[in-house]
């Protein structure tokens, strides 16, 4: 089974698709077989970052069963033989209204992809599909900029994703699930206490779900004096949610990134010696290290 790494953000415009497309290329260069899957409902553009203007097949073909498996809709990336792309769907209405059975089928097929690492771009925002797809990963990458509104939106995103993860353990217990959904919890500890009220084992189930989560933070467009809001974000997550974001790395503000987007190519290919590229190399190395600690994502 592949290592599944999901990537999300609290709002659009953080550079999430740029980050994931570069990580995909760099992982492939390191000998990993990689599949980049774009599940960004309404804003799928990861394939454009890799120069794929008009993909012959997309996620829609799988969702509508024109393709029997996800493998059938993978587009090879011509510059790297071990990198494939599953382009996001243009049929946003069908994706946003995805039935539960279809979502479960998609998740099952993601886990069966022939790859060392599957990178899943779940998009920005707090739609429950985005939250569910984000939490299915072995690791969850969070992308933000140092902008205060961006970090606040990421805090809300992580909070709701964490709550959604806990609730997923109670779907078969309608009473406790309904009780948890009806309240606006300020901290994860509040949820654990509420779950425990009806059955002490509920707390154990919730804590077990939290142990499966591995949040990692990437800060994009960092410049001098812009990290105050990131420290505030880390404090909020620790104090109010009891959640730690492992810092995977920072990407400096760099004109080379904008130039690479103009050319619809990863910055690591357009300007491999630029500050942003060097930061992305380090981030990819850190990700490989994190995966290897659990025996995941190993190349041939």
N, C-alpha and C positions, 0 to 999 in steps of 0.2 A: 504493500500500500504506500502511496506517496505521502510525503509531509504536506499538509495543507496549511498555507499561510494566507490569512485574509488581511485585507487592508481597507481601512475606512477613515472617515473624518467627520467632524461635527458640522461642517459647512463646505460648500463648493469653493473652488479657487485657492485651495491650499497647495496645489501642485501634486496631488496624490497620483494621478495617472502618469505624470512625468517620473515620479519616484519609482513606481512599480514597473514601468517599462524598462527603466535603466537597471533595476535590480534583476529583472528577468534576463536581460542580456548578460550581465556580469556573472550571474549564477551559471548560465549556459557556457560562458567562457571558462569557468572553473571546472567544467566537465560534468555538470549536472544536467540531466534531462529535465527540461522545464516546460510547463504548460501555463500560459497566462490566460485566465478566464475573466471576461468582463461581464459582471452582473450589475453594473451601474444602471439602474432603472432610470430611463429618461435622460441620461447623460453619458452614454457609452462612447468612449473615444480612445481607449487604450490602443486599439488597432491603428488609429491614425498616428499615434506617437511612434509607431513602428512602420510607418509608410504604407499601410494597407488601406487604400482609398475605397475600394469597392470589393469587399470580401465575397467570394463566391458562395459561401455558406455562413450562417450566423447562428446564434443561440436560438433564434426563432424556429429554425428548421428542426432542432431537437424538441423544443416545446410543443410544436405542432405535429410531431412524430413523422415528419418527412425524413428525418434521420433517426435510425433506431438507437444510436448511441452517440455519446459526446465525441468519441474518437473520430466519428465520421465528419464532424464539422470543424476539426482542427485545421488551421491554415499554417503551413510551414513558413517560418521566417527565413527568407533566402540567404541572409548573411550569416546565420548560425544554424547548422543542421540539427542541433538538439534543442531548438526552441520552437514551440508551436503556440498558436494563438487561437482562442475561441472568441470571436468578435461578439460584442454586445448586440442585442436585438434592436431593430428599428421599430418593432411592434410594441411600443411601451405600454399600451392599454392592456394587451394580453399578459405582459410580464407583471405589471403592477397589480392585476387581478388574478394572479396565479393561484389556482386551487391548491389545497394542502397536499393532495395526492401527487400533483405535478411537482411541487416543491420537494417532496420526499424522493421522488424519482430522480430529480436533478442532483440532490445531495448524494444519493447512492452512486450515481454515475461519476460524480466528482471523485469519490473515494476509490473508484476503479480505474481511473485514468493511468495510462502507462507513462509514468513520469517519476522522477525522484522528488521533485517539488512542484506543487500546484499553487500558483499565486492567484488569488481571487480578489478582484476589485469589486467591492460591494457598493461603492458609491458613497455619497455624503447624505447626512440627514438621519432622521429617527423613524422612518417608515419601518413597520415591523418586519417586512421582508429583509430590509437592509440589516436590521439588528440580528435576525435569525441567521442570515448568511455570514455575518461578521463573526458570530459566536461559534460557528461550526468548525473553525480552524483549530489546528494544533497550537498555532500562535496567532495573535491578533496585533497587527501593526496599526498604530494610530498616527496619522499625519496631521500636523498643525503648523501654523506660522506663529511667530511671537506676538502677533496682533491680539490685544485683549479680547476682542469679540470672537476670534477664532479659538482661543484657548477656552473661553467660557462655553462655546458651542461643543467643543470636544469633551469638556467635563459632563455636559448634559448627555452627550452621546454615550460615553462610557457608563454613566450612571444607568441609563435606560437599557443598555445592552446587558449590563450585569444583572439587573432586575429580571430582564427577559430570560436570561440563562437560568436563574433560580426558578422562575415560574415554569420553565420547561420540564422540571422534575415533578411537577404536580398536575400535569394535564389530565392524568387519569384519576385525580382526586378533585372532583369538581368543587366541593365545598371549600377546601383550603385555597384552591386556585382563585375562586371567585372572591374570597375574603381578601386575598393579597392584592388582587387587581383593583379593588374598590378604594384602596387607601393610597394617599400620596406620601410615600416614605422619604424621609430626609437622609437616612443613613442605611447601609446594608445591615447593621446591627439591629435596627428597628424591624427589618423584614425577618431576620432570624428569630427575634423574640416573638413576633406575631405568629410565625409558622410553628414555633415550639408550643404555643398556647394550646393548640388542639392535639398535638402529639409530639412528645420529646424527640421521636425519631425524625420528624420533619426538619429539625435544625440540622441533624446529621446529614440528611439528603441535600439540603441547601449548601452546607459547607463543602460537601463532596463535589457539588457542581462548580463551586468557586475554585476548587483546587485544580480543575481542568483548564482554567483560564490563564493565559500567559500574555499579558498586555506588554507591548513594546512601543516606545515613542520615538518618532522621527520628527525633528523640527526643521522646517524648510524656510529659506530666505532669511537666515540669521544675519544680522549686522551688529555693529558695535552698540552696546547699550540696549538691546532689545529683548533680553532674556528674563526681565523681571516678571512678566506675566506667566512664563513657563514655570518659574519657581512657585508662583501662586497656584498654578494648576496642580503641580505635584503636591502642594500642601493640602489643597481641597480634596484631592483624591485620597490622600492618606488619612486626613482627619475625619472626613464625612463618609467616605465609602470604605475605608480600610483597604483600598486598592493601591497597588504599587505599579507604576509604569517603568519598566526597565528601559533606560535610555539607550537606544540603538545608535544614535548619532545625530549630528546637526549638519545641515547643508547651507553654506553661506549664500547670500544674495550674489548672483553672478550673471552678467550679461550673456555669457555663453549659453545659459539655459534657454533664454529667449530666442537666441539665434538657432539653437537646435530645434526648438518647436516650430520655428519658421520653416525649417527644412524638413520637418516631420521625421526627424531622426533622434535617437537617444543622444544626450550630450556626451555620454561616455564614448561615442563613436565620432561625433563631430569635433569635440575638443577634449581628448582624453587627458590632457595635462591641465585642464582648467581646475580652479578651486572646487567647483561643484562636483566634477568628475572624481577628483581625489577623495572627496567626502563620501561619495556614493560607493567607491571601492571599499572604503573602510566600513561603511554600513553593511555592505554585502558580506565582507569578511566576518563581521560581528554576528550577522544572521546565521552564517554557516556554522560558526562556533556554537551558537545557542542551539541550533538544530542537532548538532553532533553530540551535545551533552545528553540527549535523549535517544541517540542512535537513529536520528531521522535525516532524510534528505541526502543520503550518501550517493555519490556518483559511482559509475562503473569502475 
